[in-house]
Amino acid sequence: MGFEPVIGLEVHAQLLTASKLFCGCPAKFGGEPNTQVCPVCLGMPGTLPVLNAKAVDYAVKMALAVGCKVNEKSVFARKNYFYPDLPKGYQISQYNEPLAVAGHLDIETTAGTKRIGITRIHMEEDAGKLLHDAAGGAGYSFVDLNRAGTPLIEIVTEPDIRSPDEAVAYLKSLREILVYLGICDGNMEEGSFRCDANVSVRPAGAEKFGTRAELKNINSFKFVKDAIAYEIERQIGVNENGGLVKQETRLFDSVKGVTVSMRSKEEAHDYRYFPEPDLPPLIVDAAHVEKLKTTLPELPQAKRERFVSNYGIPAYDAGVLTSSKDLAGYYEEAVKLGAEPKTASNWVMGTVLMLLNEKGIDVKDSPVKPPAVAKIIEMVKAGVVSSTAAKEVFAEMFSTGKAPEEIVKSKGLTQLSNETDIAAMIDAVIKANPDNLAKYKSGKDKLFGFFVGEVMKAAKGKANPAVVNRILKEKLSS
């Protein structure tokens, strides 16, 4: 009997606000432990939370980007549980009445486009962070509460995902949208984009879901894929051996490549949710939602489709070029400055990204700007430099910041395109190789490459290949 996996994802995305969700403490990453805290985010008696309006706007923007219905009224609740990194003993979140519901995200799979339903998007504050066996404290755990109170949105899918690859495709698309919107940096290593996966298996063709396990706080796409794949096989093994899958929370051990039991899975009633008495209902009226809708940028999928339609480049190219908003802007500026779209695509995906990756530089900080890319493409098209020399010029531009014309002149890389000069070189080569000329005329066409090589050698590699090929064919056939 075959089994089918059923997967739902819960993504926590930290919003890029300057301050925390309910107080004015900085929300930035990396401060000295417990220095970005105040009585409000530490849960001191007598303090009152004040909602961050910018965080609400960011959450609404994400809801609109994935087609959710934004509820005019949503309610904050206290999610009660006790853990050392939760200073209040509860987390301010949303439960019965979330900010937004009923959205979707389309992903590309090997079988084509698939729609993943999004159940809800709600706002909540983050907890702190425990540091186990930190330096000088063997046997102790330390708590850093800087992160406590930072603003999060939780994005919960329907159980529509059926494979680890689909899960990764969904997460990459979701992260891409968050970064395009400018509301989350998507940094998985720093925890500003992290995922819990609910995984179960059921007999193929069955309608009833199996018992699920929740895999907590996975912080890389590779680990998400590996953790889900392992958990699917583990649960299939339990079923095939006559056992029962337990509902529990499990952690992924990335070193061993296995999931391990953490605790039995709590149900909602275990958290004892009740409305947050210190916060009134959140009201987001339709007019404000419409105003925010007008501020949304062109989103990744729409940009990909436009690049294919307007510029005639392959879908693969469009996918690479729109993988970041800055890269898409870089490419499009070069095209608007006159670069042929497919040629510009080849340059950006090839030479530009190669040098950026080698140096560990983001495209927005590239020392070579789009006008210089457009100029070097123009110089190749005009026959000023060969395509090979152009790459040498570009590398020099990247390291020195000099203009392409200056580099071509100083290095003597100007391509020879004068037909009279090239014809004279070809005549000399033909005259010096009578035996090969005779063989070529007798039908050994492959010798054409020999003659091209000899001409390029005579020109020290600077002759325009297209001109050489055309004139050489004419002379060899005469």
N, C-alpha and C positions, 0 to 999 in steps of 0.2 A: 504494500500500500504506500503510495506517495504522499508527501506532506507539502503543504503550502505555507510559506511564512507570511505573517501579517505584522506590519511594522507601522508604528506611529511615532512621530518625533515631537519633542518639546524643546524649543530653542530659546535660550536666554540671551538677549542682546542688550549690552550696556549702551545707553544713550549718551551722545557726545555733548552733554550740557556742562557748563562750567562748574555748577554746584550740584549738590545732592538733591534727592527727590523731595525731601521735607525740611531741609535746613540749608544754610548758606555755606557749609563746608565745601572745600574744593573736591571735585570728583575725579581729579587726575590720578593716573597710575604712577606708582614708584616713589612715593614719599617715605620718609622715615616712619617706622611703625608707630601707630597711635598718635600721629601729629596732625592728622586731618579729621579731627573729631570735635564734637561740642556736646553740651548737655542734651540737645534734641536727639542726635543720632546715637548717643550713648543710652538713651531711654531713662534719663534721670527724672525723678518725681517732679511733677509740676510743670513739665515742659509740654509744648503743643507743636504738632507738625503743621507746616504751611506748604501747600502743594506748589511745585515748580511748574509754572505755566509753559515754559519752553519744552519741558519733557512731555507735556500733554500734546503740544503741537507736533512734536517729533513722532509720537505714538500714532496720532491721527494720520500723519503723512504715510507711515508704513501701512496702516490699515487701508488707505486709499490705493496705495501702489499694488496691493494684492487683492483688490476687489472686495474688501470687507464692507459690511454695513456698519457704520459708526453709530453707536447708540447715543441718543441725545442725553440719556441719563445713565451713569454708571456709578457703582458704589464701592468704596474701599472697605476691606474687611481685615480683621486680625486673624492671622493664621498662627495658632498657638502650638509651639513645640519648644523644647528646652535643649539647647546645644550651646557649648561654650562660646561660639562665635556670634551668637544672637543676643545682643546685650539686653533687649527689652523682654526677652522670653516669648516674643511673638514677632511675626513679620507682617508689615502692612502690605496687603496684596489686594486682588479683586477675586471674587468667587462667583456668586450667583448672577451678578449683573456686571459683566466685563465691559470694557470700552468698545470692543468691536467683535463682530461674529460673521460667519458664513462667507469666507473668502476662498481664494484658490490660487495656485501657482502651477503653470504649465512647465513641464520639464521634457527634455529630449532623451529618449531611450532608444535602444537598438531596434525596437518595434515601432518607433515613431513618437509623436508627441503624446504625453500622458498628463492628465490633470490631477493634481493632488489637492484635495480639499483642505481648507484651513478652518478649523472649528472656531477658534477665538484668538484674539489678541488682548491681553490684559497688562496693566501696569503693576509694578511692585518694586519694593526696595530690595537691595542685595544684602546678604549677610556679610560678616567679616571673614577672616581667613585664619585657619589654624596652621601653625608651623610645627611639624613634628621633629623631634630630635635635632633642633637647630644647633648651630655651632656653640659649643660650650654648655650645652644643656642636655646631655645624653640622659634619656629616660624621662624627659619633660616635654610638654607641648606648650607652645607660646601662641598667643592670640594677637593678631593685628586687626584692629577695627577700622582702619582707614577706609576699607571698602564698604563698611556697613552704611546703608542708606543711599548708596549710589543708585541712580535710576535705571530700571530694567523694563523691557517689554518681554513678555513670554508669548511665543507664537506656537500654537498647538495645532497639529495636523489631525485630520481624520485618519483612521487606520487604512490608508489607501496604498501604502508602499509595500512592494512585494519582493524586494531584493536589496542587498547591500549597495549595489550600483545605483539603484533608484534613490536610495537614501542620500548617497553622496551627491548625486545630480541635483536633488532638491536643496540640500544644504548650500551647495556652491551657488545656485541661482538665488537663493534667499540672501546669502551674504552679499552677493553682487548688488542686489537691489538696495540693501541697507547702506552700503558704501556709496553707491550712486546718489542716494538721497542726502548723503552727508550727515546722517544721524547716528552712525556707529562706525568705528574704525575697523571692525571685523577681525581684530587681532585675537586669534585663538590661543596663542601662547600666553597672553596676558589675561585671558579669561573674559574678554569683552564680547566674545561670541562662543557660546558653548552649548552642548547638546545632551539631552537625555533621550534615550531610545527605548520605547516600549515594544518588546519583541515576543511574539507567540507563534506557534505553529498549529495547523489543523489539517485533518485529512483532506487531500485534494478533492474539491467539489463540495465540501461541507460548507454550510452557512454559519454555523455557530463558531465563535472564536474560541481558541484555546486559552489556557491560563498564561498570563503574560509575566515576563520579568522586566524590570526597569533597569537599564544600564545608565549609570549616573555620570554626569560631568565629563564627557569625552571631548578632548580639546585639539583634535586634528582630524582631517578628512580620512587619512589612512587608518587611524585608530577606530574611527566610526565604522569604516568598512570591515576592518578585521574583527572588531568586537561583535558586530551584528552577525557576521558570517560564523564566528565561533558559537555564538549563542543559539543560532538556528540549528547547527549540527548537534549541539549539546541537548537541546530539547527534543530533536528527532530521536536521538539515542535513548533518552529517558522513555519516550513513548514506545519505541520499538522493543524495549526491554520490559515493558509492562508496568513501568513506574508512573508516577504522577508529578507533573511539573508544579513546583510551588510558586505561589505569588510572592515575589521578593524583590528587593533592591540588590543589584549586583554591581561590582566595580570591575573595570577592565585592567588587567595586568599587562601592560604593553611589552614588558620584557619577556614574559612567558607566553604571551599571545592568548591568554585565557580570561574568562570572567570568573569572579569569585564572589561568594555570597557575602553581603554586607549586613542586611537585616531583613526581617519579614516586612513586606510592603504594607505601608499604612493606607487605609482608606480615608476619604475626605473627613468622615466623622471623627477619626482619630485626632485630627488637627483642631477640632472644636472651633470652626470658623464662626465669627459673629461680626456684625457691622462695626466698623471703627467709629467709636463715639466722638472722637476729636476732629473728624473730618466730615463736612457736609457732602451730600451726593455731588458728583462731578457732572456739570451740565455743559455739553458741547452742542451749541445750537447749529441748525442747518446752514445758516448764513456763514458761520465761522468755518464750517467744513468746506463749503464752496470756495471760500477765500483761500484756504490752504491748498485746495485742489489746483488752483491757478499757479501755485508756486512749485508744483512738482516738475522736476526735470524730465527730459526724454529718458525713458527707462531702457535697460539693456536690450530687451527683446525687440522693442520698437526701433532702437538704433541699429541693431543687426539687420533687421528687415529693410530699413532705409538704405543702409550701406550697400546691400545687395542690389536693391532696386535702382538707386540713384547712380551708383558708381560702377555697377556691373562686375563687382568682384565676387569670387566664390563664397559660399556660405561659411566655409572653413576660415577663410581670411577674415570675414566679418566677425566671426566668433572670437578669434585671437585679438583683433584690433579693438573690440568693445569689452574685452575682459576687465579693463579698468577705464573709468571715465577720463582720466588724464591721457591715457594712451590713445583713446578714440579721438580726443580733441587734438592731440599732436598730429595724428594721421590726417585728420580732416583739414587742419590748417595748411598742411603741405599741399593737399589737393586743391584747396581754394586759391593757393598761390600759383597754380598752373601745372603742378606735377600730374602726370597721367596716373589715374587711380590705381591700376593694377601694378604699375611700376613702383609707385609710392608704397603700395601694400608690401611688395617684395622687399623694398629697402627697410621699411619699418620693422617688419617681422623678422628680417634677416640681420642685416648689419647693425641696425640701431639697437634691437633687443639683445643681440649677442654682446655688444660692447657694454651696454647698461648692466647686463647680468654679470659680466666679467668683473666690473668695477663695483658691483653692489649698489648701483645708483638708481633711484626712482626716476621715471621718465619726466616728471615735472622739474627735476633738477638736472636734466641732461645738459651738458655743455654745448651740444649742437642743437640748435633750435630749428623748428620747421622751415623757416625761410632758407636756411643753409641746405636742408635736405632737398627742397624744391630746386635750389640753384644747381646742386651737383647732378640732379636728374636732368635738368635742362642742358648742362654741359655735355653729358653723355649723349643725349639725343642730338645735339648740334654737332657731334663729332669732335668736340674740343679735347675730350679725354676718352680713353677706352673704359669699358666697364670694369676691367681689372685694375687699371690705374685709379679709377674713381674710388674703389674701396681703400686703396692706400691713402688717397687724399682724405677720405672720411675719417680714417683712424688718426691721421695727423690733426684734423679739425677737432676731434674728440679730446685729444691730449693737450692741444695748444690753444684752441679757441680761435685760430686764424681763419680768415675767409678762404673759400676754396680756390678762388682765382689767384690769391697770393701764393698758396701752396703749390698749385700747378706750375706757376711761373718759376718759383724758387727751386723746385725739384726737377724742372725740365720735363714735365710729364705731358706737355701738349702733344696731342695725337696728330700724326701726319695724315692729312686727308687730301692733299694736293694730288690730283689725278696724274698730272704730267710727271711729277717726281716718282709716284708709285709705279707708273708704267715703265719708267726708265729702270727701276730696280727689278721689275719683273723681266724685262728684256735681258738684263745682265744675268739673272738666275737661269733663264731658259738657255741662253748662249753657253753658260758654263756647264750645262748638264744635257748634252746631246743624246747620250745613251738613254737616260730616263725619259727624255722627250719622245724618243722613238718608241719606247715601251708603252708610254701613255697613249700614243696615237694608234698603237696596235691593239688597244683594248684594255690595258691595265689601268682602269679608272682610279684605283686606290692611290696611285702615285700623285694624284691631285693634292693630297694632304702633304706629301713631301715638298712639293713646290710652294705651297702656302707657308710651310715652316721655314723654308730657305729665304723667302721674301721677308717674313717677319724677323728672321735673324739679321738680315741685311739692314732692316729698318730699326734694329735694336728694340723690337717689340712695340714700337710707337705707331706703326702703320694702322690705318683704319681697316679692321678685318673685312667689313662689308665691301669696301672699295677694292681691297686686294682680291677678294673672291670674284667679284664681278669682272674686273679687268683681266685677271688670270684666266678665267673661263673663256673670255673672248679671244685671247691671244693663243691659248692652247688649241682651240678649235679652228683657228684660221689656217 
